[in-house]
């Protein structure tokens, strides 16, 4: 029986030594994650070439109007010269840019024309056009200042004297010079080709009558303008596939470790039963402590170690509190903190704690001479208080409120719970609140982002005013489109800073 007990104790010591001296999981197991540490890093954004998407169906619409002259060229041509066949022309159109390079529009044009019989007649033409802008965006989400867009389309043309509606082709080139965000100057040279009987002379089965017009006018943009690039999803799919492989490998390894742990636990339980039966559990119970190591540990060292999880003795916090009390930060009187802050705002005086005297104890436990510590902490505290008093730095870190794409609506309305506490703190202690609005520079135009960041700042300011914060204690600032934070969604925010002003 003694030999059996001794054998089990030696086995228990070996199991415990192996458990305590095993290398960490990442060093011991050869998993796929060891060969590609970049899988834990965020995927860098990539964009598809020549792939764009609109900011919404309300964006990139336009309405245009122009006037000029049109000349009839037909078969037969008649004896009138080119100048004599030129008559007034008006053009109206309505359309939308689908991508930075392609647009569709519906255009009406017409007024008067003189045919081969020397008679002036009225006409109207309606056609649907497809426009192509070769100067379209290559790497920007903003429209260029100058567009030159050839177009081609089809529709119908009406001769008011002949009362016919033949099918017609439209073609030409349209130029646009952007004067402002909403207005552009336009010039268009275009033509309409239809069948020869349009003017009452010729074969109705052959194309041959043409109306060539030149006009100048203006175009007005409806809604927002701009596009955003389409993200390439391939890096995300590749990373997801690799992570799935690693996840399956780790799951298999976890199942194996769980099985081993179950077997080891059963063995240890049997060993404890044997020791209890033999009356040796009190003597050898320390072997079951988590701090046991079979290499280099004596029985006295083992018994001094604590089993289970480590416990926080709060020594660092207790030391800090003792130093603050010694420096006079924690006061015993009933002086109100708000009145102290008000006094600091009035005379800008700062009370800097004196260096703290603590007793120096050497490593052998012998008492030594006093030493001055805390000078570095006092200097940092002094600089921080001075910066806050001047309004150069806020009181604590800013609080961020995040918004949905293209709106002044919070991604999560529960963020508004911060407004109550911020407003209460500002009112109780007379603080000034600085609200800074921002938008994501990766989407939208500069004008859109400027207006959007301002509206987001006003949204937060309105909620603060509703909680009782005075207007003269609010500072509003808008940054427009920024690319400061990652991911891009983090830039769609308003931040709040508390200032002592």
C-alpha positions as CSV (number, residue, x, y, z in Angstrom):
1,X,0.0,0.0,0.0
2,X,2.9,2.4,0.8
3,X,4.4,1.7,-2.6
4,X,1.1,2.4,-4.3
5,X,0.6,5.7,-2.4
6,X,4.1,6.7,-3.2
7,X,3.6,6.0,-6.9
8,X,0.4,8.1,-7.1
9,X,2.1,11.0,-5.3
10,X,5.0,11.0,-7.8
11,X,2.5,10.9,-10.6
12,X,0.6,13.8,-9.1
13,X,3.8,15.8,-8.8
14,X,4.6,15.2,-12.4
15,X,1.1,16.3,-13.6
16,X,1.3,19.5,-11.5
17,X,4.8,20.3,-12.7
18,X,3.7,19.9,-16.3
19,X,0.6,22.1,-15.8
20,X,2.6,24.9,-14.1
21,X,5.6,24.9,-16.4
22,X,3.8,24.5,-19.7
23,X,4.5,27.4,-22.1
24,X,1.7,29.8,-23.0
25,X,-0.9,28.7,-25.5
26,X,0.5,30.8,-28.3
27,X,4.0,29.4,-27.8
28,X,3.0,25.7,-27.4
29,X,0.4,25.1,-30.1
30,X,1.2,25.4,-33.7
31,X,-2.0,27.0,-35.1
32,X,-2.5,28.8,-38.4
33,X,-2.7,32.1,-36.5
34,X,1.1,31.8,-35.7
35,X,1.9,32.1,-39.4
36,X,-0.2,35.1,-40.2
37,X,-0.4,37.7,-37.4
38,X,-2.0,40.2,-39.8
39,X,-5.3,38.4,-39.5
40,X,-5.9,40.2,-36.2
41,X,-5.4,43.6,-37.8
42,X,-8.1,45.6,-39.5
43,X,-8.3,45.1,-43.2
44,X,-7.1,48.2,-45.1
45,X,-9.8,49.6,-47.4
46,X,-9.5,49.1,-51.1
47,X,-11.7,50.4,-53.9
48,X,-12.9,48.9,-57.1
49,X,-11.6,50.6,-60.3
50,X,-14.1,52.8,-62.1
51,X,-16.9,51.7,-59.7
52,X,-19.1,54.4,-58.1
53,X,-22.4,54.6,-56.4
54,X,-24.7,57.5,-55.8
55,X,-25.2,59.0,-52.3
56,X,-29.0,58.3,-52.7
57,X,-31.8,58.6,-55.2
58,X,-32.3,62.3,-54.3
59,X,-28.8,63.2,-55.5
60,X,-27.4,64.4,-58.9
61,X,-30.6,65.5,-60.6
62,X,-30.5,68.5,-62.9
63,X,-33.0,70.7,-64.9
64,X,-31.8,72.8,-67.8
65,X,-33.2,75.4,-70.2
66,X,-31.6,77.1,-73.2
67,X,-32.4,79.0,-76.4
68,X,-30.7,79.5,-79.7
69,X,-31.2,78.8,-83.4
70,X,-32.0,75.7,-85.5
71,X,-31.4,75.1,-89.2
72,X,-33.3,72.7,-91.4
73,X,-31.3,70.5,-93.8
74,X,-33.5,68.1,-95.8
75,X,-34.1,66.5,-99.1
76,X,-35.1,68.3,-101.2
77,X,-33.3,71.3,-99.7
78,X,-35.0,74.1,-101.6
79,X,-33.5,77.3,-102.9
80,X,-33.2,79.1,-99.5
81,X,-29.6,79.7,-98.1
82,X,-28.5,78.4,-94.7
83,X,-29.1,81.8,-93.0
84,X,-32.6,81.9,-94.4
85,X,-33.4,78.5,-93.1
86,X,-32.2,79.3,-89.5
87,X,-35.0,79.9,-87.1
88,X,-35.4,80.3,-83.3
89,X,-35.0,77.3,-81.0
90,X,-35.7,76.5,-77.4
91,X,-34.5,73.5,-75.4
92,X,-35.7,72.2,-72.0
93,X,-34.3,69.0,-70.3
94,X,-34.6,67.0,-67.1
95,X,-32.2,64.2,-66.1
96,X,-29.8,62.6,-63.6
97,X,-26.2,61.6,-63.5
98,X,-26.1,57.9,-62.8
99,X,-22.3,57.7,-62.4
100,X,-19.6,60.4,-62.8
101,X,-19.4,59.5,-66.5
102,X,-22.9,58.6,-67.5
103,X,-26.3,60.4,-67.3
104,X,-29.7,60.1,-68.8
105,X,-32.1,62.9,-69.6
106,X,-35.4,63.7,-71.3
107,X,-35.2,66.7,-73.6
108,X,-37.8,68.8,-75.4
109,X,-36.8,71.1,-78.3
110,X,-38.5,73.0,-81.0
111,X,-40.2,76.2,-82.2
112,X,-39.9,77.1,-85.9
113,X,-38.2,75.8,-89.0
114,X,-38.3,76.7,-92.8
115,X,-38.6,73.7,-95.2
116,X,-37.9,73.3,-98.9
117,X,-41.2,75.0,-99.9
118,X,-40.1,78.2,-98.2
119,X,-42.9,78.0,-95.6
120,X,-42.1,78.5,-91.9
121,X,-43.8,75.8,-89.7
122,X,-43.7,74.9,-86.1
123,X,-42.2,71.7,-84.8
124,X,-41.7,69.9,-81.5
125,X,-39.3,67.1,-80.6
126,X,-39.1,64.8,-77.6
127,X,-36.2,62.4,-77.1
128,X,-34.5,60.3,-74.4
129,X,-30.7,60.7,-74.4
130,X,-27.7,58.9,-72.9
131,X,-24.8,61.3,-72.1
132,X,-21.2,60.3,-71.7
133,X,-18.7,62.6,-69.9
134,X,-15.1,61.7,-70.9
135,X,-13.8,64.1,-68.3
136,X,-15.6,62.1,-65.6
137,X,-14.1,61.5,-62.2
138,X,-11.1,59.4,-62.0
139,X,-10.1,59.6,-58.3
140,X,-12.4,62.1,-56.7
141,X,-16.0,62.2,-55.5
142,X,-16.5,65.8,-56.7
143,X,-17.8,67.0,-60.1
144,X,-15.2,68.6,-62.3
145,X,-15.6,72.3,-63.1
146,X,-16.0,71.6,-66.8
147,X,-18.0,68.9,-68.5
148,X,-18.0,68.1,-72.2
149,X,-20.6,65.3,-72.8
150,X,-21.5,63.8,-76.2
151,X,-24.9,62.3,-76.2
152,X,-27.1,60.1,-78.4
153,X,-30.8,59.2,-78.1
154,X,-34.1,58.5,-79.8
155,X,-37.7,59.9,-79.8
156,X,-40.3,61.5,-81.9
157,X,-40.6,64.8,-83.8
158,X,-43.9,66.6,-84.8
159,X,-44.6,68.8,-87.7
160,X,-47.5,71.1,-86.8
161,X,-48.3,71.8,-90.5
162,X,-48.1,68.2,-91.8
163,X,-49.5,66.7,-88.5
164,X,-47.1,63.7,-88.6
165,X,-45.1,62.1,-85.8
166,X,-42.1,60.3,-87.4
167,X,-39.5,58.5,-85.3
168,X,-36.2,60.5,-84.9
169,X,-32.7,60.1,-83.7
170,X,-30.9,62.7,-81.6
171,X,-27.2,63.4,-81.2
172,X,-24.8,66.1,-80.3
173,X,-22.5,67.4,-77.6
174,X,-23.3,69.3,-74.5
175,X,-20.9,71.5,-72.5
176,X,-21.3,72.6,-68.9
177,X,-19.3,75.1,-66.9
178,X,-20.0,75.0,-63.2
179,X,-20.5,78.5,-61.7
180,X,-21.5,77.4,-58.2
181,X,-22.6,74.3,-56.3
182,X,-26.1,74.5,-57.9
183,X,-25.8,76.5,-61.1
184,X,-24.0,75.8,-64.4
185,X,-23.7,77.6,-67.7
186,X,-24.5,75.3,-70.6
187,X,-23.9,75.3,-74.4
188,X,-25.2,72.5,-76.7
189,X,-24.7,71.7,-80.4
190,X,-27.1,68.9,-81.4
191,X,-29.2,67.6,-84.2
192,X,-32.3,65.5,-84.9
193,X,-32.5,63.2,-87.9
194,X,-35.9,61.8,-89.1
195,X,-37.5,60.4,-92.3
196,X,-37.6,62.5,-95.5
197,X,-41.3,63.0,-95.5
198,X,-41.1,65.1,-92.3
199,X,-41.5,68.4,-94.3
200,X,-44.1,66.8,-96.7
201,X,-41.6,66.0,-99.4
202,X,-39.6,62.7,-99.8
203,X,-39.8,59.0,-99.0
204,X,-41.3,58.1,-95.6
205,X,-39.0,55.0,-95.5
206,X,-35.6,56.8,-95.8
207,X,-33.8,59.0,-93.4
208,X,-33.0,62.4,-94.8
209,X,-34.4,65.4,-92.9
210,X,-32.3,67.0,-90.3
211,X,-32.6,69.8,-87.7
212,X,-29.3,71.2,-86.5
213,X,-29.4,73.5,-83.5
214,X,-27.0,75.6,-81.3
215,X,-28.2,76.9,-77.9
216,X,-26.9,78.6,-74.8
217,X,-28.6,78.4,-71.4
218,X,-28.3,77.4,-67.7
219,X,-28.6,74.2,-65.6
220,X,-29.8,73.9,-62.0
221,X,-28.8,70.9,-59.8
222,X,-31.6,69.4,-57.6
223,X,-30.6,67.8,-54.3
224,X,-27.1,66.8,-53.3
225,X,-24.2,66.2,-55.7
226,X,-21.4,63.7,-55.6
227,X,-20.6,60.0,-55.6
228,X,-18.7,57.6,-53.4
229,X,-16.4,54.8,-54.5
230,X,-17.4,51.2,-54.1
231,X,-15.4,49.2,-51.6
232,X,-13.6,46.0,-52.7
233,X,-15.0,43.1,-50.6
234,X,-12.4,40.6,-51.7
235,X,-9.9,41.3,-48.8
236,X,-12.8,40.9,-46.3
237,X,-13.9,37.6,-47.9
238,X,-10.3,36.3,-47.9
239,X,-9.7,37.2,-44.3
240,X,-13.1,35.6,-43.3
241,X,-12.1,32.4,-45.0
242,X,-8.8,32.2,-43.2
243,X,-10.4,33.0,-39.9
244,X,-12.9,30.2,-40.4
245,X,-10.0,27.7,-40.9
246,X,-8.3,28.9,-37.8
247,X,-11.6,28.8,-35.8
248,X,-12.1,25.2,-36.8
249,X,-8.5,24.3,-35.8
250,X,-8.9,26.0,-32.5
251,X,-12.2,24.3,-31.8
252,X,-10.6,20.9,-32.5
253,X,-7.7,21.8,-30.2
254,X,-10.1,23.0,-27.4
255,X,-12.0,19.7,-27.6
256,X,-8.8,17.8,-27.2
257,X,-7.7,19.9,-24.3
258,X,-11.1,19.5,-22.6
259,X,-10.8,15.7,-22.9
260,X,-7.3,15.8,-21.4
261,X,-8.5,18.0,-18.6
262,X,-11.4,15.7,-17.8
263,X,-9.0,12.7,-17.6
264,X,-6.5,14.7,-15.4
265,X,-9.3,15.8,-13.1
266,X,-10.5,12.3,-12.6
267,X,-7.0,11.1,-11.8
268,X,-6.5,13.9,-9.2
269,X,-9.9,13.1,-7.6
270,X,-8.9,9.4,-7.2
271,X,-5.5,10.4,-5.7
272,X,-7.3,12.7,-3.1
273,X,-9.6,9.8,-2.2
274,X,-6.5,7.5,-1.6
275,X,-4.8,10.1,0.5
276,X,-8.0,10.7,2.5
277,X,-8.4,6.9,3.1
278,X,-4.7,6.6,4.2
279,X,-5.0,9.7,6.5
280,X,-2.3,11.5,4.5
281,X,-4.5,14.3,3.0
282,X,-3.5,16.9,5.6
283,X,0.2,16.1,5.1
284,X,0.2,16.1,1.3
285,X,-2.7,18.4,0.6
286,X,-0.4,21.2,-0.5
287,X,0.3,19.2,-3.7
288,X,-3.2,20.2,-4.9
289,X,-2.5,23.9,-4.6
290,X,-2.3,25.8,-7.9
291,X,1.1,27.3,-6.9
292,X,2.8,23.9,-6.6
293,X,5.9,23.3,-8.8
294,X,8.0,20.2,-8.7
295,X,11.1,22.1,-9.8
296,X,13.0,24.3,-7.3
297,X,10.1,24.7,-4.7
298,X,10.4,23.6,-1.1
299,X,7.5,22.6,1.1
300,X,7.6,25.8,3.0
301,X,7.6,27.9,-0.2
302,X,4.7,25.9,-1.5
303,X,2.7,26.3,1.7
304,X,3.3,30.1,1.5
305,X,1.7,30.4,-1.9
306,X,-1.9,31.2,-2.4
307,X,-4.1,29.0,-4.4
308,X,-6.9,30.2,-6.7
309,X,-7.0,33.5,-8.6
310,X,-4.8,36.4,-7.5
311,X,-6.5,39.0,-5.3
312,X,-6.1,42.8,-5.6
313,X,-4.9,44.3,-2.4
314,X,-5.4,47.9,-3.7
315,X,-2.0,48.9,-2.6
316,X,-1.6,51.4,-5.5
317,X,-4.9,53.0,-4.8
318,X,-4.3,53.2,-1.0
319,X,-0.9,54.8,-1.7
320,X,-2.4,57.4,-4.0
321,X,-5.1,58.3,-1.4
322,X,-2.5,58.6,1.3
323,X,-0.4,61.0,-0.8
324,X,-3.4,63.1,-1.7
325,X,-4.4,63.4,2.0
326,X,-0.8,64.4,2.8
327,X,-0.9,67.1,0.1
328,X,-4.1,68.6,1.4
329,X,-6.3,67.6,-1.6
330,X,-8.8,65.8,0.6
331,X,-10.2,68.5,2.9
332,X,-12.2,67.9,6.1
333,X,-14.2,71.1,6.0
334,X,-17.6,71.6,4.2
335,X,-16.3,74.1,1.7
336,X,-18.3,73.6,-1.5
337,X,-16.4,72.5,-4.6
338,X,-18.5,74.8,-6.8
339,X,-17.4,77.9,-4.9
340,X,-13.8,76.8,-5.2
341,X,-14.1,76.5,-8.9
342,X,-15.9,79.8,-9.1
343,X,-13.0,81.5,-7.3
344,X,-10.5,79.8,-9.6
345,X,-12.4,81.2,-12.6
346,X,-12.4,84.7,-11.1
347,X,-8.8,85.2,-10.1
348,X,-7.2,82.4,-12.1
349,X,-5.1,81.4,-9.1
350,X,-4.0,77.8,-8.8
351,X,-3.2,76.0,-5.6
352,X,-0.5,73.5,-6.3
353,X,0.2,70.8,-3.7
354,X,3.5,70.9,-2.0
355,X,5.9,67.9,-2.5
356,X,5.0,65.0,-0.3
357,X,7.4,63.8,2.4
358,X,7.4,60.0,2.7
359,X,9.5,57.7,4.7
360,X,12.2,55.9,2.8
361,X,12.6,52.2,3.6
362,X,15.5,50.2,2.1
363,X,15.2,46.7,0.7
364,X,16.4,45.1,4.0
365,X,13.5,46.7,5.9
366,X,15.7,49.3,7.7
367,X,14.3,52.8,8.2
368,X,16.2,55.5,6.4
369,X,16.1,59.2,5.8
370,X,13.1,61.1,4.4
371,X,12.9,61.7,0.7
372,X,10.9,64.1,-1.4
373,X,8.7,62.6,-4.0
374,X,5.8,63.8,-6.1
375,X,7.7,66.8,-7.8
376,X,7.0,65.3,-11.2
377,X,3.3,64.7,-10.4
378,X,3.0,68.3,-9.1
379,X,4.5,69.8,-12.2
380,X,2.1,67.8,-14.5
381,X,-0.8,68.8,-12.3
382,X,0.2,72.4,-12.4
383,X,0.5,72.5,-16.2
384,X,-2.9,70.7,-16.5
385,X,-4.7,73.2,-14.2
386,X,-3.1,76.1,-15.9
387,X,-4.2,74.9,-19.4
388,X,-7.7,74.3,-18.1
389,X,-7.9,77.7,-16.5
390,X,-6.9,79.4,-19.9
391,X,-9.4,77.3,-21.8
392,X,-6.7,75.6,-23.8
393,X,-7.6,72.1,-22.8
394,X,-10.9,70.5,-21.8
395,X,-11.8,69.0,-18.4
396,X,-11.3,65.3,-19.1
397,X,-11.6,63.5,-22.4
398,X,-14.4,64.6,-24.9
399,X,-17.6,62.6,-25.2
400,X,-18.5,61.5,-28.7
401,X,-22.0,61.1,-30.3
402,X,-22.1,59.1,-33.6
403,X,-24.5,59.7,-36.5
404,X,-25.9,57.8,-39.4
405,X,-24.6,58.3,-42.9
406,X,-25.8,61.6,-44.5
407,X,-28.1,62.5,-41.5
408,X,-28.1,64.2,-38.2
409,X,-29.7,61.2,-36.6
410,X,-27.8,59.2,-33.9
411,X,-26.8,55.6,-34.7
412,X,-28.1,54.7,-31.3
413,X,-30.6,57.0,-29.5
414,X,-29.4,55.6,-26.1
415,X,-26.3,57.8,-26.5
416,X,-28.5,60.7,-25.4
417,X,-28.3,59.4,-21.8
418,X,-24.9,61.2,-21.6
419,X,-26.6,64.6,-22.3
420,X,-28.3,64.6,-18.9
421,X,-25.1,64.1,-16.9
422,X,-23.1,66.5,-19.0
423,X,-25.7,69.2,-18.7
424,X,-26.0,68.7,-14.9
425,X,-22.3,68.9,-14.5
426,X,-22.0,72.1,-16.6
427,X,-24.9,73.8,-14.8
428,X,-23.8,72.9,-11.2
429,X,-20.2,74.1,-11.7
430,X,-20.7,76.9,-14.3
431,X,-18.7,75.1,-17.1
432,X,-18.8,76.0,-20.8
433,X,-19.6,73.2,-23.3
434,X,-17.9,73.2,-26.7
435,X,-19.8,71.1,-29.3
436,X,-17.8,70.1,-32.4
437,X,-19.6,68.6,-35.4
438,X,-17.8,66.5,-38.0
439,X,-18.6,64.5,-41.1
440,X,-16.8,61.7,-43.0
441,X,-14.6,63.1,-45.7
442,X,-14.8,59.7,-47.6
443,X,-18.4,60.4,-48.7
444,X,-20.2,63.5,-49.8
445,X,-18.9,66.8,-51.2
446,X,-17.2,69.6,-49.2
447,X,-20.3,71.7,-49.1
448,X,-22.5,68.7,-48.0
449,X,-20.0,67.8,-45.3
450,X,-19.8,71.4,-44.0
451,X,-23.6,71.7,-43.7
452,X,-23.9,68.2,-42.2
453,X,-21.2,68.8,-39.5
454,X,-22.9,72.0,-38.6
455,X,-26.4,70.4,-38.3
456,X,-24.9,67.6,-36.1
457,X,-23.4,70.2,-33.8
458,X,-26.7,72.0,-33.6
459,X,-28.5,68.7,-32.9
460,X,-26.4,68.1,-29.7
461,X,-26.6,71.8,-28.7
462,X,-30.4,71.7,-28.9
463,X,-30.6,68.8,-26.5
464,X,-28.2,70.5,-24.1
465,X,-30.4,73.6,-24.2
466,X,-33.4,71.5,-23.5
467,X,-31.7,70.3,-20.4
468,X,-31.2,73.8,-19.1
469,X,-27.7,74.8,-20.5
470,X,-27.6,78.5,-21.2
471,X,-26.8,79.6,-24.8
472,X,-23.9,81.8,-23.6
473,X,-22.4,78.6,-22.1
474,X,-22.3,76.9,-25.5
475,X,-19.7,77.1,-28.2
476,X,-20.5,75.5,-31.6
477,X,-17.9,74.5,-34.1
478,X,-18.1,72.5,-37.3
479,X,-15.1,70.8,-38.9
480,X,-16.7,69.7,-42.2
481,X,-15.4,66.4,-43.7
482,X,-12.6,64.8,-41.8
483,X,-10.6,61.6,-42.1
484,X,-9.1,61.6,-38.6
485,X,-10.5,58.3,-37.2
486,X,-10.7,54.8,-38.4
487,X,-13.1,53.3,-39.4
488,X,-14.6,56.0,-41.6
489,X,-17.9,55.8,-39.6
490,X,-16.1,57.1,-36.6
491,X,-15.7,60.5,-38.3
492,X,-19.5,61.0,-38.5
493,X,-19.8,62.5,-35.0
494,X,-20.3,65.4,-32.7
495,X,-18.0,65.7,-29.7
496,X,-18.5,67.5,-26.4
497,X,-15.7,69.2,-24.4
498,X,-16.2,70.7,-21.0
499,X,-14.2,74.0,-20.5
500,X,-13.5,76.1,-17.5
501,X,-14.3,79.5,-19.1
